[in-house]
Each structure stands twice: as C-alpha cells, then as structure tokens.
Amino acid sequence: MRVLGIDPGTAITGYGVVEGEGDSLTLTTCGAITTPANQPLAQRLQQIYRELRALIAEWRPESAAVEELFFSKNARTALAVGHARGVTLLALTDAGLPIQEYKPAEVKQAVAGYGGAPKEQVQGMVQLLLGLDEIPRPDDAADALAVAICHLHSARWQSLVK
C-alpha cells in the first residue's frame, strides 16, 4: 500500500509517501510545501491545496494519513494549523483518497514505541525504519513520514485482526 503522510502547517506542510508491503517500508518521496509569510492567507492556502493535488497526481497514493491538530498554548498558531489542515483534508477528499487522522501521541507510539517520545527519537526511528543514511529534512517531512508509517502499521494491524 502506498500512503501519503501529511504534517500540515500554513508556513510549512510536510509530506511523505511511503510504500508498505508486509514488514517492508520504502520511502518514495518526501519534502515540504512552503508558503511565503508575506503572502495573504488565502493565497497560502491555495498554494498548499494546489501543490498537494499535484503530489497526489504524481505519486498516486492509495490512502492518506494526516496528523491531528495539537492544541498548544498559542491560539493563533493553532488557528493557522487548523486552516492548513482544512485545505489538506479538502485536497485529499477531492482526490478521492481514504483519509485517516492520527494524534501526535499515536504517531510517536507507532513509530518509536512510546507516545511521549521526543521529536528527535521519532525522527531517528523514521530514518531506521526506512533504511535511510540520514534523517529526512526538513523536520516537517520527517514528521509526515512518521504519520505515513503510523498509518501503515495501523493498517497492517487491522488486517491481522480481521
């Protein structure tokens, strides 16, 4: 199964496509969609939408996984991430992809074995699980890959339980 993982954000939206077959995980692509801070919000959201649609058309994932919003103390940041999540969900839905959302602790648990794992540990496990020479950059891309890996682990577990 090919999964598109997304770590949404208005300034940087991380993405990663991972192919999973049995115990094998393979990195297909990863990166980040960045939008200029001086650009109006509507144009930034439009850019995220368009670039996600282009990624979907190019890599043809079978499903998508999105990190749920983590409510921080900064309401402005949470609102901006909420906008990016909305556009992300719209792009994925318009493409007809099944979508699964995961809380940050679920992603950490699935990838590092501990829901409170620090970001560096999760990124190190992404590197290890995908057999990479280095941790993917930027951090948002590594986070998106962790979301995709979480989804693949979850889907595999669900298939074993049935």
C-alpha positions as YAML, in Angstrom:
chain: A
units: angstrom
residues:
- id: 1
  name: MET
  ca: [0.00, 0.00, 0.00]
- id: 2
  name: ARG
  ca: [1.23, 3.48, -0.86]
- id: 3
  name: VAL
  ca: [0.42, 6.11, 1.78]
- id: 4
  name: LEU
  ca: [0.74, 9.88, 1.67]
- id: 5
  name: GLY
  ca: [1.51, 11.25, 5.13]
- id: 6
  name: ILE
  ca: [0.89, 14.93, 5.86]
- id: 7
  name: ASP
  ca: [2.11, 17.18, 8.68]
- id: 8
  name: PRO
  ca: [0.00, 20.29, 7.98]
- id: 9
  name: GLY
  ca: [1.07, 23.86, 8.62]
- id: 10
  name: THR
  ca: [0.47, 27.22, 7.00]
- id: 11
  name: ALA
  ca: [4.16, 28.13, 6.66]
- id: 12
  name: ILE
  ca: [5.40, 24.56, 6.09]
- id: 13
  name: THR
  ca: [3.35, 21.50, 5.22]
- id: 14
  name: GLY
  ca: [5.45, 18.37, 5.37]
- id: 15
  name: TYR
  ca: [4.65, 15.41, 3.14]
- id: 16
  name: GLY
  ca: [5.98, 11.92, 2.68]
- id: 17
  name: VAL
  ca: [4.97, 8.96, 0.55]
- id: 18
  name: VAL
  ca: [5.82, 5.53, 1.93]
- id: 19
  name: GLU
  ca: [5.25, 2.17, 0.29]
- id: 20
  name: GLY
  ca: [4.49, -0.67, 2.68]
- id: 21
  name: GLU
  ca: [4.40, -4.35, 1.83]
- id: 22
  name: GLY
  ca: [4.45, -6.82, 4.69]
- id: 23
  name: ASP
  ca: [7.25, -5.79, 7.04]
- id: 24
  name: SER
  ca: [8.98, -3.77, 4.33]
- id: 25
  name: LEU
  ca: [8.78, 0.04, 4.26]
- id: 26
  name: THR
  ca: [10.17, 2.06, 1.37]
- id: 27
  name: LEU
  ca: [10.50, 5.82, 1.02]
- id: 28
  name: THR
  ca: [9.02, 7.00, -2.27]
- id: 29
  name: THR
  ca: [9.35, 10.77, -1.81]
- id: 30
  name: CYS
  ca: [9.25, 13.43, 0.86]
- id: 31
  name: GLY
  ca: [9.58, 17.15, 1.24]
- id: 32
  name: ALA
  ca: [7.73, 20.27, 2.26]
- id: 33
  name: ILE
  ca: [5.39, 22.80, 0.77]
- id: 34
  name: THR
  ca: [6.47, 26.23, 1.96]
- id: 35
  name: THR
  ca: [4.48, 29.43, 1.65]
- id: 36
  name: PRO
  ca: [5.79, 32.99, 1.99]
- id: 37
  name: ALA
  ca: [4.90, 34.69, 5.27]
- id: 38
  name: ASN
  ca: [4.17, 37.97, 3.47]
- id: 39
  name: GLN
  ca: [1.56, 36.37, 1.22]
- id: 40
  name: PRO
  ca: [-2.16, 36.70, 2.13]
- id: 41
  name: LEU
  ca: [-3.55, 33.66, 3.97]
- id: 42
  name: ALA
  ca: [-5.99, 32.76, 1.18]
- id: 43
  name: GLN
  ca: [-3.16, 32.56, -1.35]
- id: 44
  name: ARG
  ca: [-1.02, 30.48, 1.00]
- id: 45
  name: LEU
  ca: [-3.88, 28.01, 1.49]
- id: 46
  name: GLN
  ca: [-4.48, 27.88, -2.26]
- id: 47
  name: GLN
  ca: [-0.79, 27.07, -2.82]
- id: 48
  name: ILE
  ca: [-0.94, 24.22, -0.28]
- id: 49
  name: TYR
  ca: [-4.06, 22.85, -1.96]
- id: 50
  name: ARG
  ca: [-2.61, 23.01, -5.47]
- id: 51
  name: GLU
  ca: [0.73, 21.50, -4.52]
- id: 52
  name: LEU
  ca: [-0.93, 18.66, -2.62]
- id: 53
  name: ARG
  ca: [-3.14, 17.89, -5.62]
- id: 54
  name: ALA
  ca: [-0.04, 17.84, -7.85]
- id: 55
  name: LEU
  ca: [1.73, 15.45, -5.44]
- id: 56
  name: ILE
  ca: [-1.30, 13.16, -5.40]
- id: 57
  name: ALA
  ca: [-1.45, 13.15, -9.21]
- id: 58
  name: GLU
  ca: [2.27, 12.39, -9.48]
- id: 59
  name: TRP
  ca: [2.67, 9.72, -6.78]
- id: 60
  name: ARG
  ca: [-0.85, 8.20, -6.78]
- id: 61
  name: PRO
  ca: [-1.14, 7.14, -3.14]
- id: 62
  name: GLU
  ca: [-3.84, 4.65, -2.20]
- id: 63
  name: SER
  ca: [-4.64, 6.38, 1.08]
- id: 64
  name: ALA
  ca: [-3.63, 9.36, 3.18]
- id: 65
  name: ALA
  ca: [-2.80, 9.97, 6.81]
- id: 66
  name: VAL
  ca: [-2.88, 13.39, 8.47]
- id: 67
  name: GLU
  ca: [-1.61, 14.44, 11.86]
- id: 68
  name: GLU
  ca: [-4.37, 15.81, 14.04]
- id: 69
  name: LEU
  ca: [-4.13, 19.30, 15.44]
- id: 70
  name: PHE
  ca: [-2.16, 19.55, 18.66]
- id: 71
  name: PHE
  ca: [-3.67, 22.31, 20.78]
- id: 72
  name: SER
  ca: [-0.87, 24.44, 22.06]
- id: 73
  name: LYS
  ca: [-0.97, 27.49, 24.28]
- id: 74
  name: ASN
  ca: [-0.75, 29.74, 21.23]
- id: 75
  name: ALA
  ca: [-4.27, 30.05, 19.80]
- id: 76
  name: ARG
  ca: [-3.02, 31.94, 16.74]
- id: 77
  name: THR
  ca: [-0.71, 29.07, 15.80]
- id: 78
  name: ALA
  ca: [-3.48, 26.53, 16.37]
- id: 79
  name: LEU
  ca: [-5.84, 28.50, 14.15]
- id: 80
  name: ALA
  ca: [-3.25, 28.73, 11.34]
- id: 81
  name: VAL
  ca: [-2.58, 24.99, 11.51]
- id: 82
  name: GLY
  ca: [-6.35, 24.43, 11.50]
- id: 83
  name: HIS
  ca: [-6.63, 26.35, 8.23]
- id: 84
  name: ALA
  ca: [-3.86, 24.24, 6.68]
- id: 85
  name: ARG
  ca: [-5.49, 21.03, 7.94]
- id: 86
  name: GLY
  ca: [-8.79, 22.05, 6.37]
- id: 87
  name: VAL
  ca: [-7.21, 22.68, 2.98]
- id: 88
  name: THR
  ca: [-5.25, 19.43, 3.28]
- id: 89
  name: LEU
  ca: [-8.39, 17.42, 4.04]
- id: 90
  name: LEU
  ca: [-10.17, 19.11, 1.12]
- id: 91
  name: ALA
  ca: [-7.35, 18.26, -1.33]
- id: 92
  name: LEU
  ca: [-7.29, 14.64, -0.16]
- id: 93
  name: THR
  ca: [-11.09, 14.31, -0.30]
- id: 94
  name: ASP
  ca: [-11.27, 15.93, -3.75]
- id: 95
  name: ALA
  ca: [-8.74, 13.33, -4.92]
- id: 96
  name: GLY
  ca: [-10.97, 10.55, -3.59]
- id: 97
  name: LEU
  ca: [-8.43, 9.26, -1.09]
- id: 98
  name: PRO
  ca: [-9.44, 7.48, 2.09]
- id: 99
  name: ILE
  ca: [-8.13, 9.56, 5.00]
- id: 100
  name: GLN
  ca: [-7.08, 8.55, 8.48]
- id: 101
  name: GLU
  ca: [-6.15, 11.08, 11.16]
- id: 102
  name: TYR
  ca: [-3.73, 10.37, 14.00]
- id: 103
  name: LYS
  ca: [-2.97, 12.19, 17.22]
- id: 104
  name: PRO
  ca: [0.72, 13.08, 17.75]
- id: 105
  name: ALA
  ca: [0.95, 10.56, 20.63]
- id: 106
  name: GLU
  ca: [-0.41, 7.79, 18.36]
- id: 107
  name: VAL
  ca: [2.23, 8.56, 15.75]
- id: 108
  name: LYS
  ca: [5.00, 8.53, 18.37]
- id: 109
  name: GLN
  ca: [3.71, 5.25, 19.83]
- id: 110
  name: ALA
  ca: [3.56, 3.57, 16.41]
- id: 111
  name: VAL
  ca: [7.00, 4.74, 15.28]
- id: 112
  name: ALA
  ca: [9.07, 4.93, 18.47]
- id: 113
  name: GLY
  ca: [7.13, 2.63, 20.80]
- id: 114
  name: TYR
  ca: [6.35, 5.40, 23.29]
- id: 115
  name: GLY
  ca: [3.62, 8.05, 22.99]
- id: 116
  name: GLY
  ca: [5.75, 10.62, 24.78]
- id: 117
  name: ALA
  ca: [8.88, 10.08, 22.68]
- id: 118
  name: PRO
  ca: [10.85, 13.23, 21.88]
- id: 119
  name: LYS
  ca: [10.83, 14.51, 18.31]
- id: 120
  name: GLU
  ca: [14.48, 13.50, 17.79]
- id: 121
  name: GLN
  ca: [13.76, 9.89, 18.75]
- id: 122
  name: VAL
  ca: [10.81, 9.70, 16.34]
- id: 123
  name: GLN
  ca: [12.90, 11.16, 13.52]
- id: 124
  name: GLY
  ca: [15.70, 8.69, 14.28]
- id: 125
  name: MET
  ca: [13.22, 5.82, 14.09]
- id: 126
  name: VAL
  ca: [11.91, 7.13, 10.75]
- id: 127
  name: GLN
  ca: [15.50, 7.03, 9.46]
- id: 128
  name: LEU
  ca: [15.98, 3.50, 10.81]
- id: 129
  name: LEU
  ca: [12.63, 2.09, 9.64]
- id: 130
  name: LEU
  ca: [13.12, 3.44, 6.12]
- id: 131
  name: GLY
  ca: [16.80, 2.43, 5.96]
- id: 132
  name: LEU
  ca: [17.99, 5.97, 5.22]
- id: 133
  name: ASP
  ca: [21.52, 7.32, 5.56]
- id: 134
  name: GLU
  ca: [20.26, 10.40, 7.38]
- id: 135
  name: ILE
  ca: [17.14, 11.87, 8.95]
- id: 136
  name: PRO
  ca: [14.88, 13.39, 6.28]
- id: 137
  name: ARG
  ca: [14.86, 17.20, 6.18]
- id: 138
  name: PRO
  ca: [13.13, 19.44, 6.86]
- id: 139
  name: ASP
  ca: [11.72, 18.20, 10.18]
- id: 140
  name: ASP
  ca: [8.20, 18.56, 8.77]
- id: 141
  name: ALA
  ca: [8.99, 15.97, 6.08]
- id: 142
  name: ALA
  ca: [10.30, 13.52, 8.70]
- id: 143
  name: ASP
  ca: [7.14, 14.14, 10.75]
- id: 144
  name: ALA
  ca: [4.96, 13.46, 7.69]
- id: 145
  name: LEU
  ca: [6.84, 10.22, 7.06]
- id: 146
  name: ALA
  ca: [6.18, 9.22, 10.68]
- id: 147
  name: VAL
  ca: [2.46, 9.77, 10.09]
- id: 148
  name: ALA
  ca: [2.57, 7.59, 6.96]
- id: 149
  name: ILE
  ca: [4.46, 4.86, 8.83]
- id: 150
  name: CYS
  ca: [1.92, 5.04, 11.66]
- id: 151
  name: HIS
  ca: [-0.87, 4.51, 9.15]
- id: 152
  name: LEU
  ca: [0.89, 1.55, 7.52]
- id: 153
  name: HIS
  ca: [1.45, -0.06, 10.93]
- id: 154
  name: SER
  ca: [-2.19, 0.55, 11.84]
- id: 155
  name: ALA
  ca: [-3.47, -0.86, 8.53]
- id: 156
  name: ARG
  ca: [-1.26, -3.92, 8.89]
- id: 157
  name: TRP
  ca: [-2.50, -4.49, 12.43]
- id: 158
  name: GLN
  ca: [-6.12, -4.11, 11.29]
- id: 159
  name: SER
  ca: [-5.58, -6.71, 8.53]
- id: 160
  name: LEU
  ca: [-4.13, -9.18, 11.06]
- id: 161
  name: VAL
  ca: [-7.05, -8.70, 13.47]
- id: 162
  name: LYS
  ca: [-9.73, -9.36, 10.84]
...
